Amino acid sequence: MGLLTMSNHLMVALIAFVMMVDLVNAETRCPARCLCFRSTVRCMFLQLDQVPAVPANTTILYLYKNRIKDIDKHTFHDLPKLEQLYLHFNQIDHLDPETFSNVPSLERLFLHNNKLQRIPSGAFHNMESLKRLRLDSNALICDCQILWLAKMLNEKQGTTQAAAICQSPDQLNGRSVTSLIEEFNCKKPVLTEEPTDVEITFGGTVYFTCKAEGDPEPDIVWLYNNNEISPDDDPKYQVLQDGTLMIENASDSDMGSYECMAKSPAGEVKSRSVHMKPILANSHSNHNSTKVKPKFVVTPEDVDVQDGSSARLDCEVTGLPRPVITWTFNDGPVDRQRTGMSLPTDVFFFLF
């Protein structure tokens, strides 16, 4: 009986080992029809229409002379050791801003001889190891939307050798993108509609509106207590197509400071700070029935300043009723009339 039990345990262990080996092999298997040697994968001239899955330890990946058109934004995210990526002579006509956001070791990226017209802003921002970038022989449109790339390539001239050539407009055909910064007549973002404080009932949906214009058209992002809101991280926040921030099922935890920011390669602009103001549905009959304890959303911080210069200290609090902010200096109240101190608003004061 004991021998039978031991035999069963050994069989289970053997099966588990075989499954583990199969899993490892599956993760490191060379793609069909490709040639692999050590950490180099060659998948050229295969008429591929998508990037195949490759081993995680791949350092060099050849994919040129295929028919690849679309690249999923997560395709290269599990290749932390990738150093060289050759995607030239394909049919790629667009890139996602996150396609190359997680390849920290990438030194060489060849994308020439494709059909790219636009390069999304920030597409190469996280590529600190990049030494060679080829975007020539594409259909690049050189207007204000490519200003960010021109600035980036100029900033990296000492570390990154790059080729990016305009195809249109006609007067810029054949010109290098890096030579055009002074010729772009771009307009910095301007806010045409700023958000305002909103009265809300807890559990309801809140809308903060914000609109901007500029050339290129700016993106709208929102800040909560000075931190950028990411709808991907919290589904209760949504930024609508017109730039409006929608907050579903608003609660006390959402109380704080909200700001709208319009960003483009030409610059950025930020709105004033706005807040939610909670009210009760029956507030007319019982005005004092809702109370929310004061909560700091911005606290003063130490500031290093030179003698004779000004310093600004910020403080912001939410609560219901609206809290009154007072400042103290050396354990005493701040005198608004005192020379050298100014309280333009309740949320900050200047020393000068």
C-alpha positions in Angstrom: 0.0 0.0 0.0 2.9 2.3 0.9 4.7 1.6 -2.4 1.5 2.3 -4.3 1.0 5.6 -2.6 4.7 6.6 -3.3 4.3 5.6 -6.9 1.2 7.8 -7.2 3.1 10.8 -5.7 6.0 10.2 -8.1 3.6 10.1 -11.1 1.9 13.3 -10.0 5.3 15.0 -9.6 6.4 13.8 -13.0 3.3 15.1 -14.7 3.7 18.5 -13.0 7.4 18.6 -14.1 6.4 17.8 -17.7 3.7 20.5 -17.7 6.2 23.0 -16.3 8.7 22.2 -19.0 6.0 22.5 -21.7 5.0 25.9 -20.3 8.6 27.1 -20.4 9.0 25.8 -23.9 5.8 27.5 -25.0 7.1 30.8 -23.6 10.4 30.5 -25.4 9.4 28.8 -28.6 10.6 30.2 -31.9 7.8 31.5 -34.1 6.7 29.2 -37.0 8.8 29.7 -40.1 11.2 32.1 -38.3 14.8 31.4 -37.7 16.1 31.7 -34.1 19.6 31.6 -32.7 20.2 32.4 -29.1 18.4 35.7 -28.5 18.1 36.7 -32.2 14.8 36.1 -34.1 14.6 36.4 -37.9 11.2 36.6 -39.4 11.9 38.3 -42.8 10.3 37.8 -46.2 7.4 35.7 -44.7 4.4 37.8 -45.8 3.4 38.2 -42.2 0.5 40.6 -41.5 1.1 40.8 -37.8 4.0 40.6 -35.3 4.4 37.0 -34.0 4.9 36.2 -30.4 8.6 35.8 -29.7 10.7 34.6 -26.7 10.9 37.0 -23.8 14.7 37.0 -23.9 14.8 38.3 -27.5 17.4 41.0 -28.0 17.3 41.4 -31.8 14.1 41.0 -33.8 14.1 41.2 -37.7 10.6 41.7 -39.1 11.4 43.6 -42.3 10.0 42.9 -45.8 6.6 41.6 -44.6 3.0 43.0 -44.8 2.5 44.2 -41.3 0.0 47.0 -41.1 -1.2 47.2 -37.5 0.7 46.7 -34.3 -1.1 46.2 -31.0 0.1 48.6 -28.3 1.1 45.7 -26.0 3.0 43.7 -28.7 6.5 44.6 -27.3 5.7 45.1 -23.7 7.0 41.7 -22.6 10.4 42.2 -24.3 12.5 44.1 -21.7 15.8 42.9 -23.3 15.0 44.0 -26.8 17.8 46.1 -28.2 17.2 46.1 -32.0 13.9 46.1 -33.8 13.7 46.1 -37.6 10.2 46.9 -39.0 11.1 48.6 -42.3 9.5 47.7 -45.6 6.1 46.9 -44.2 2.7 48.6 -44.6 2.5 50.2 -41.1 0.2 53.3 -41.4 -0.2 54.3 -37.8 1.3 53.8 -34.3 -0.3 53.8 -30.9 1.4 56.2 -28.4 2.1 53.2 -26.1 3.6 50.8 -28.7 7.2 51.5 -27.7 6.5 52.7 -24.1 8.0 49.6 -22.4 11.2 48.7 -24.3 13.8 50.3 -22.0 16.7 48.6 -23.7 15.9 49.4 -27.3 18.8 51.0 -29.0 17.9 50.7 -32.7 14.4 51.1 -34.2 13.9 51.0 -38.0 10.5 52.1 -39.3 11.5 53.5 -42.7 9.7 52.5 -45.9 6.3 52.2 -44.4 3.1 54.3 -44.8 3.2 56.5 -41.6 1.7 59.9 -42.0 1.5 60.8 -38.3 3.6 60.0 -35.3 1.6 60.3 -32.1 2.9 62.7 -29.5 5.1 60.9 -27.0 5.6 57.8 -29.0 9.3 57.6 -28.2 9.5 59.4 -24.9 10.4 56.4 -22.7 13.2 55.1 -24.9 16.2 56.3 -23.0 18.6 53.8 -24.7 17.7 54.8 -28.2 20.7 55.5 -30.4 19.3 55.0 -34.0 15.9 55.9 -35.3 14.8 55.7 -38.9 11.5 57.2 -40.1 12.5 58.2 -43.6 10.7 57.0 -46.7 7.3 57.3 -45.1 4.4 59.7 -45.9 5.1 62.1 -43.0 2.9 65.2 -42.9 4.9 68.1 -41.5 2.6 70.4 -39.6 2.2 71.4 -36.0 1.3 67.9 -35.0 4.8 66.8 -35.6 6.4 69.7 -33.7 6.9 67.5 -30.6 9.0 65.0 -32.7 11.2 67.8 -34.2 11.9 69.2 -30.7 12.7 65.7 -29.3 15.1 64.8 -32.1 16.8 68.2 -31.7 17.2 67.6 -28.0 18.7 64.1 -28.6 21.0 65.0 -31.4 24.0 64.2 -29.2 22.8 60.7 -28.3 20.4 59.6 -31.1 21.0 59.5 -34.8 17.7 60.0 -36.5 16.2 60.3 -40.0 12.7 61.7 -40.5 11.8 63.3 -43.8 8.7 65.2 -44.8 6.5 64.2 -47.7 3.9 66.9 -47.4 3.0 69.7 -47.6 4.6 70.2 -51.0 6.8 73.1 -50.0 8.4 70.9 -47.3 8.7 67.7 -49.3 12.2 66.2 -48.8 13.0 68.4 -45.8 14.3 66.9 -42.5 11.9 67.2 -39.7 14.6 68.4 -37.4 15.2 71.5 -39.6 11.7 72.9 -39.4 11.1 74.0 -35.8 11.4 77.7 -36.7 9.1 77.3 -39.7 6.1 76.0 -37.8 3.5 78.6 -37.1 1.9 76.8 -34.2 -0.5 78.3 -31.7 -0.3 77.5 -28.0 -3.5 76.2 -26.4 -6.0 78.7 -25.2 -8.9 77.8 -22.8 -12.2 78.9 -24.4 -14.3 77.5 -21.6 -13.1 76.9 -18.0 -14.6 74.7 -15.4 -16.6 76.1 -12.5 -17.6 74.9 -9.0 -20.5 72.4 -9.2 -23.2 71.8 -6.6 -23.7 68.0 -6.2 -25.7 65.4 -4.3 -23.6 62.5 -3.1 -24.3 59.4 -5.2 -25.0 61.5 -8.3 -23.0 62.2 -11.5 -20.8 65.3 -11.7 -19.7 67.1 -14.8 -16.8 69.6 -15.1 -16.6 71.2 -18.5 -13.4 72.5 -20.2 -12.8 73.5 -23.8 -9.6 74.7 -25.6 -8.3 75.5 -29.0 -4.9 75.8 -30.6 -2.7 74.4 -33.4 -2.3 71.5 -33.2 -5.5 70.8 -31.4 -4.7 70.3 -27.7 -5.5 67.3 -25.6 -7.6 67.8 -22.5 -6.4 66.2 -19.2 -7.7 66.7 -15.7 -5.9 67.0 -12.4 -7.2 66.0 -9.0 -5.3 67.5 -6.1 -2.4 68.3 -8.6 -2.3 64.6 -9.8 -3.3 63.7 -13.3 -6.5 61.7 -13.5 -6.2 58.4 -15.4 -9.6 56.9 -16.4 -7.9 53.6 -17.0 -7.0 53.4 -13.3 -10.5 54.4 -12.0 -13.5 53.8 -14.2 -15.7 56.2 -12.2 -13.7 59.0 -14.0 -14.3 59.5 -17.7 -13.1 62.3 -20.0 -15.7 62.7 -22.7 -14.9 63.5 -26.3 -15.5 67.2 -25.8 -13.1 67.3 -22.8 -15.7 67.2 -20.1 -14.8 65.3 -17.0 -17.6 63.0 -15.8 -17.5 61.6 -12.2 -20.0 58.9 -11.4 -21.3 58.1 -8.0 -19.7 61.1 -6.4 -18.8 60.7 -2.7 -16.9 62.5 0.1 -13.7 60.9 -1.1 -14.0 62.9 -4.4 -14.0 66.2 -2.6 -10.9 68.2 -3.5 -9.4 70.5 -6.1 -10.0 69.9 -9.9 -8.1 71.6 -12.7 -8.3 71.2 -16.5 -5.1 71.3 -18.5 -4.9 71.7 -22.3 -1.7 70.3 -23.8 -0.1 70.2 -27.2 3.4 70.2 -28.6 3.1 74.0 -28.8 2.6 74.3 -25.1 0.1 73.9 -22.3 -2.3 76.0 -20.2 -4.1 75.2 -16.9 -7.5 76.4 -15.6 -8.3 77.7 -12.2 -9.0 75.3 -9.4 -12.6 74.3 -8.9 -14.5 72.1 -6.4 -17.6 70.1 -5.7 -20.1 71.7 -3.3 -22.3 69.0 -1.8 -25.9 69.8 -1.0 -28.9 67.8 0.3 -32.0 67.2 -1.7 -33.9 68.4 1.4 -31.5 71.2 2.2 -34.3 73.8 2.2 -36.0 72.1 5.1 -33.0 71.2 7.1 -30.1 73.4 6.0 -27.6 72.1 8.6 -28.2 68.4 8.2 -25.2 67.8 6.0 -21.7 68.2 7.6 -18.4 67.1 6.2 -15.3 67.4 8.3 -12.6 69.6 7.0 -9.9 67.8 4.9 -6.6 69.1 3.7 -6.2 68.7 -0.1 -3.2 71.0 -0.4 -0.8 71.5 2.6 1.9 74.1 2.9 5.5 72.8 2.3 8.9 74.1 3.1 10.2 76.6 0.5 13.8 77.5 -0.1 14.2 81.2 -1.1 16.9 83.8 -1.3 17.0 86.9 0.8 14.8 89.6 -0.7 12.8 87.2 -2.9 9.1 86.2 -2.6 7.7 82.9 -1.3 4.3 81.5 -1.8 2.7 79.0 0.6 -0.4 77.1 -0.4 -3.1 75.5 1.7 -6.5 74.2 0.6 -9.2 72.5 2.6 -12.6 71.0 1.7 -15.6 70.4 4.0 -19.2 71.4 4.6 -19.9 74.1 5.8 -16.9 75.5 3.9 -14.0 75.7 6.3 -12.3 79.0 7.2 -8.5 79.0 6.8 -6.3 80.9 9.2 -2.5 81.3 9.1 -0.2 81.6 12.1 3.3 82.9 12.2 5.6 82.2 15.2 2.5 80.8 17.1 0.5 84.0 16.5 -2.1 84.9 13.8 -0.9 86.4 10.6 -1.6 90.2 10.5 -3.0 91.0 7.0 -1.7 94.6 7.5 1.8 93.5 8.4 4.5 94.7 6.0 6.0 91.8 4.1 3.0 89.5 4.2 0.0 89.4 1.8 -3.1 87.2 1.8 -4.6 87.5 -1.8 -6.9 84.6 -1.1 -7.7 82.2 1.7 -5.7 79.4 0.2 -2.3 81.0 -0.1 -0.2 83.9 1.1 3.0 85.6 0.0 6.1 86.6 2.0 8.2 89.2 0.4 
